[in-house]
């Protein structure tokens, strides 16, 4: 694994860190390939049930989680390398995956950096964070899902203001609008995200992953399709070993021992 994106297993949690602070963690071809590889590792390891995506902001006077696409790479004709076949931009924004990923933001997430945030499942942010789609200021269009994911997250009116002005949304406002799940003091994002991940990992993983799929599909599928998805997920989960364990643990008044089987 390239050190431009770090991966660390912490119990049931896979911690992924964008590690290009000297370039404000901007996404070039190396970052995209390495982040996709990190997600592969997260998905393929049966011992890992949840992920956290964060960024190294050491040495930055004004912390930046991710400044989006590396404009130098685009200007030099390397734009295609910022996307992968399975993941799209940064190897992440359109990646099909089973396991939830919490993004831990301590600083500015702008342009493609904000679109990475919007592609995660849950958001933990510090009070000094902000979220923006600044593309209109450069005569560009947010092309990695931000134009439809931000309105879903915070509503059309607030999203249009962010998109059409290019001005970032402060963390407190993002929290009030529902984009941010947990708002914490600077320097505490990873700790808070870890606590949230541990809560998720305490639940039955198969049920968590199946429920996540239906919730995500609710943004674009009709009710009949979602009903079928829910019924199929329920039937599959009901036949698993973990359902027997969960019911037995409840009857015996003890904590369940999940196996993701």
C-alpha positions as CSV (number, residue, x, y, z in Angstrom):
1,X,0.0,0.0,0.0
2,X,1.4,3.4,-0.9
3,X,2.1,5.7,2.0
4,X,0.1,8.4,0.1
5,X,-3.0,6.7,1.7
6,X,-2.5,4.9,5.0
7,X,-4.4,1.9,6.2
8,X,-4.6,0.5,9.8
9,X,-6.7,-2.2,11.3
10,X,-8.0,-1.2,14.8
11,X,-10.0,-4.1,16.0
12,X,-13.1,-4.3,13.9
13,X,-12.4,-0.9,12.4
14,X,-10.3,-0.1,9.3
15,X,-8.8,3.4,9.5
16,X,-7.9,5.0,6.1
17,X,-5.9,8.2,6.1
18,X,-5.4,10.5,3.1
19,X,-1.7,11.3,3.5
20,X,-0.7,14.1,1.2
21,X,-0.8,17.1,3.6
22,X,1.8,19.1,1.6
23,X,-0.8,19.2,-1.3
24,X,-3.8,19.8,0.9
25,X,-4.6,16.1,0.3
26,X,-5.6,16.8,-3.2
27,X,-6.5,13.8,-5.3
28,X,-4.1,12.8,-8.1
29,X,-3.8,9.4,-9.8
30,X,-1.7,7.9,-7.0
31,X,-4.3,8.9,-4.3
32,X,-7.1,7.5,-6.4
33,X,-5.4,4.2,-6.9
34,X,-4.3,4.0,-3.2
35,X,-7.7,4.9,-1.8
36,X,-9.4,2.2,-4.0
37,X,-6.8,-0.3,-2.8
38,X,-7.6,0.7,0.8
39,X,-11.3,0.2,0.3
40,X,-10.5,-3.2,-1.3
41,X,-8.6,-4.1,1.8
42,X,-11.5,-3.0,4.0
43,X,-14.1,-4.9,2.1
44,X,-12.0,-8.1,1.7
45,X,-11.1,-8.5,5.4
46,X,-13.8,-10.5,7.2
47,X,-12.4,-9.2,10.6
48,X,-13.2,-5.6,9.6
49,X,-16.8,-4.5,9.9
50,X,-16.7,-0.7,9.6
51,X,-14.3,1.9,8.1
52,X,-13.2,5.4,9.0
53,X,-11.8,7.8,6.4
54,X,-9.8,10.7,7.6
55,X,-6.9,12.9,6.4
56,X,-3.5,14.0,7.7
57,X,-3.4,17.8,8.1
58,X,-0.1,18.1,9.9
59,X,1.9,21.2,9.0
60,X,-1.1,23.0,7.5
61,X,-1.8,26.5,8.9
62,X,-5.4,26.2,7.9
63,X,-6.3,22.5,8.0
64,X,-7.7,21.0,4.8
65,X,-9.3,17.5,4.8
66,X,-9.2,17.4,1.0
67,X,-9.0,20.2,-1.6
68,X,-10.5,17.9,-4.3
69,X,-8.9,17.2,-7.6
70,X,-5.3,18.0,-8.1
71,X,-5.6,20.8,-10.6
72,X,-1.9,20.4,-11.6
73,X,-2.6,16.8,-12.6
74,X,-5.6,17.9,-14.6
75,X,-3.7,20.7,-16.3
76,X,-0.9,18.3,-17.3
77,X,-3.4,16.0,-19.0
78,X,-3.7,13.4,-16.3
79,X,-7.4,14.0,-15.5
80,X,-8.4,10.4,-16.3
81,X,-6.1,9.0,-13.7
82,X,-8.1,10.7,-10.9
83,X,-10.9,8.2,-11.6
84,X,-10.9,4.4,-11.3
85,X,-13.2,2.1,-13.2
86,X,-15.0,0.8,-10.1
87,X,-14.8,3.8,-7.8
88,X,-15.0,6.9,-10.0
89,X,-13.4,10.0,-8.6
90,X,-10.7,9.2,-6.0
91,X,-11.5,5.5,-6.4
92,X,-14.3,6.1,-3.9
93,X,-17.3,8.3,-4.8
94,X,-19.2,5.6,-6.8
95,X,-17.7,2.5,-5.3
96,X,-20.2,-0.2,-4.5
97,X,-19.4,-1.6,-1.1
98,X,-21.0,-3.4,1.8
99,X,-19.4,-2.0,4.9
100,X,-20.2,1.5,6.2
101,X,-17.6,4.2,6.1
102,X,-17.5,7.1,8.6
103,X,-15.6,10.2,7.4
104,X,-13.8,12.1,10.1
105,X,-13.2,15.7,9.0
106,X,-11.0,18.2,10.8
107,X,-10.7,21.1,8.3
108,X,-12.0,22.2,4.9
109,X,-13.5,19.7,2.6
110,X,-14.0,21.4,-0.7
111,X,-14.8,20.5,-4.3
112,X,-14.0,16.8,-4.8
113,X,-13.1,16.7,-1.1
114,X,-16.6,17.5,-0.3
115,X,-17.8,15.0,-2.8
116,X,-15.8,12.3,-1.0
117,X,-17.5,13.3,2.3
118,X,-20.9,13.1,0.6
119,X,-20.0,9.6,-0.6
120,X,-19.4,8.3,2.9
121,X,-22.2,7.0,5.1
122,X,-21.8,9.1,8.2
123,X,-19.9,12.3,8.9
124,X,-18.0,13.4,12.1
125,X,-16.6,16.9,11.9
126,X,-14.9,19.4,14.1
127,X,-16.1,22.9,14.6
128,X,-13.3,24.3,12.4
129,X,-14.4,22.2,9.5
130,X,-16.4,23.5,6.4
131,X,-17.9,21.9,3.3
132,X,-18.0,23.5,-0.1
133,X,-18.3,22.9,-3.8
134,X,-16.2,25.7,-5.2
135,X,-16.2,24.6,-8.9
136,X,-18.3,27.5,-10.2
137,X,-15.5,29.9,-9.1
138,X,-13.2,28.2,-11.6
139,X,-15.8,27.7,-14.4
140,X,-16.1,24.0,-13.6
141,X,-19.0,21.8,-12.5
142,X,-18.9,19.5,-9.5
143,X,-18.7,16.2,-11.4
144,X,-18.4,13.6,-8.7
145,X,-21.9,13.4,-7.3
146,X,-22.0,16.7,-5.3
147,X,-24.8,18.3,-7.4
148,X,-27.3,15.6,-6.4
149,X,-25.9,14.3,-3.1
150,X,-25.7,17.6,-1.4
151,X,-29.4,18.5,-2.0
152,X,-30.3,15.1,-0.7
153,X,-28.3,15.7,2.4
154,X,-29.2,19.3,3.3
155,X,-32.2,20.2,1.1
156,X,-32.4,22.0,-2.3
157,X,-32.3,25.6,-1.1
158,X,-29.2,25.4,1.1
159,X,-27.5,23.2,-1.4
160,X,-28.2,25.6,-4.2
161,X,-26.6,28.4,-2.2
162,X,-23.5,26.4,-1.6
163,X,-23.3,25.3,-5.3
164,X,-24.1,28.5,-7.0
165,X,-21.9,30.8,-4.8
166,X,-19.0,28.4,-4.3
167,X,-18.9,29.5,-0.6
168,X,-18.3,26.7,2.0
169,X,-20.9,25.7,4.6
170,X,-19.6,26.1,8.1
171,X,-19.6,22.9,10.3
172,X,-22.2,24.2,12.7
173,X,-24.6,24.9,9.8
174,X,-23.8,21.6,8.2
175,X,-24.6,19.9,11.5
176,X,-27.9,21.8,11.9
177,X,-28.9,20.8,8.4
178,X,-28.2,17.1,8.9
179,X,-25.0,16.6,6.9
180,X,-22.8,16.1,10.0
181,X,-23.8,13.4,12.5
182,X,-21.4,14.4,15.3
183,X,-19.8,17.8,15.8
184,X,-16.8,17.9,18.1
185,X,-13.9,20.1,19.0
186,X,-10.8,20.4,16.8
187,X,-8.5,17.4,17.1
188,X,-11.3,15.1,18.3
189,X,-12.7,13.9,15.0
190,X,-11.0,10.5,14.9
191,X,-11.8,9.7,18.5
192,X,-15.5,10.6,18.0
193,X,-15.6,8.6,14.7
194,X,-14.1,5.6,16.5
195,X,-16.7,5.7,19.2
196,X,-19.4,5.8,16.6
197,X,-17.8,3.0,14.6
198,X,-17.6,0.9,17.8
199,X,-21.3,1.4,18.3
200,X,-22.0,0.2,14.8
201,X,-19.6,-2.8,15.3
202,X,-21.6,-3.8,18.4
203,X,-24.6,-4.4,16.3
204,X,-25.0,-7.4,14.0
205,X,-22.8,-6.8,11.0
206,X,-25.0,-8.6,8.4
207,X,-28.0,-6.7,9.5
208,X,-26.1,-3.4,9.4
209,X,-24.8,-4.0,5.9
210,X,-28.2,-5.1,4.6
211,X,-30.0,-2.2,6.2
212,X,-27.4,0.2,4.7
213,X,-28.1,-1.0,1.2
214,X,-31.8,-0.4,1.4
215,X,-31.4,3.1,3.0
216,X,-29.0,4.1,0.2
217,X,-31.4,2.7,-2.5
218,X,-34.2,4.8,-1.0
219,X,-32.7,7.9,-2.7
220,X,-33.6,6.6,-6.2
221,X,-35.7,3.4,-6.1
222,X,-39.5,3.3,-5.9
223,X,-41.4,1.9,-2.9
224,X,-42.2,-1.4,-4.5
225,X,-38.6,-2.0,-5.3
226,X,-37.6,-1.0,-1.8
227,X,-40.2,-3.3,-0.3
228,X,-38.8,-6.2,-2.3
229,X,-35.2,-5.3,-1.3
230,X,-36.3,-5.2,2.4
231,X,-38.1,-8.5,2.2
232,X,-35.2,-10.2,0.5
233,X,-32.8,-8.7,3.1
234,X,-35.0,-9.9,5.9
235,X,-35.2,-13.4,4.5
236,X,-31.5,-13.7,4.1
237,X,-30.7,-12.3,7.5
238,X,-33.3,-14.5,9.2
239,X,-31.5,-17.6,7.7
240,X,-28.1,-16.6,9.1
241,X,-26.2,-18.0,12.1
242,X,-26.1,-14.5,13.6
243,X,-29.9,-14.3,13.9
244,X,-30.0,-17.5,16.0
245,X,-27.2,-16.1,18.1
246,X,-28.9,-12.7,18.5
247,X,-32.2,-14.3,19.6
248,X,-30.5,-16.7,21.9
249,X,-28.4,-14.0,23.5
250,X,-31.5,-11.9,24.1
251,X,-33.3,-14.9,25.8
252,X,-30.2,-15.6,27.9
253,X,-29.7,-11.9,28.8
254,X,-26.1,-11.7,27.5
255,X,-24.2,-9.9,24.9
256,X,-24.3,-11.6,21.5
257,X,-21.2,-13.0,19.9
258,X,-21.5,-11.9,16.2
259,X,-19.6,-13.9,13.5
260,X,-20.9,-12.2,10.4
261,X,-22.3,-15.5,9.2
